[in-house]
Amino acid sequence: MLIRATAFPYRRPGCPHCGHLINHWPRDSNLESCQLCLRPMILLRRPTDWNGPKRLRGLLDIGFALYGLLTIGLVAVFIVTGLSPHGFAKAISVLLFIIGTVLATDGVLGLRSGMDRTGKRLRVGRSARVVAGGKLAAGAAAILLLCIGLTL
């Protein structure tokens, strides 16, 4: 039986977007960007166990998840309470700010790096730039709808 010695006693974490292995993480920072795909990553620690395992998440993925949870919560509040349709439309337009900025940021970073991940599919090159351009256009449209919604 062959036992392999490694320089790291643990497996190095990879970027949640592209899988690029992280060589160095600044000690004082919880937010850093990947060197390959330029996507922001956040290092989350468990609040109850500070010496426990660390988790690396994509900041844009957290934005998507936050948008989904807030949308579900807003629809539940609209159904349960007496929120007016006018107030509901204004609240939805404010939520468009979250998804618009996430999509626009992902689109710009996709155009710069030439890498895009939608779902579980990683695209590289021209197809990634086309999808990133679409994300940028969708983000700009969401921010335009935010402006229209706030003027209601």
C-alpha positions, 0 to 999 in steps of 0.5 A: 500500500502506497501512502502519498505525502502532500504539502497540504494536510487538507484539500485546497478549496476551489473557486465555486464558479470555475473550480480553480484551486485557491493557493492563497487567502488573505488572513484578514479578508472574508471577501476575495475574487478568483484569479482566473474567472474574476468572480467574487467569493466569500469565506463563511464560517459557522457562527457556533464553531469558529474553529470548525470547517470553513465554507467558500461560496460565490457572492453572486450565487448568494445574491441569486439565492437572496433574490429567490427567498425575498421574492417568495417572502414578498408573495407570501406577505402579499397573500397573507396581509392586505398589501395593495397591488401598488405596494406589491409592484413597488416592492417587486421593482426594488427586488429587481435591483438585486437581480439586475445588479447580480446579472449585470455584474456576472455579465461584465465579469463573463465578458472580461474573463471569457468564462460563464457558468449557468446552472452546472454548465461551464462555458469558455470562449465565444459562447461564454461571451455571448451568454455573458452579453445576454446576462448584461442586457437582462441586468440592464433591463431589470435596472430599467424596470426598477427605475420605471417601478419606482416612478409608479 
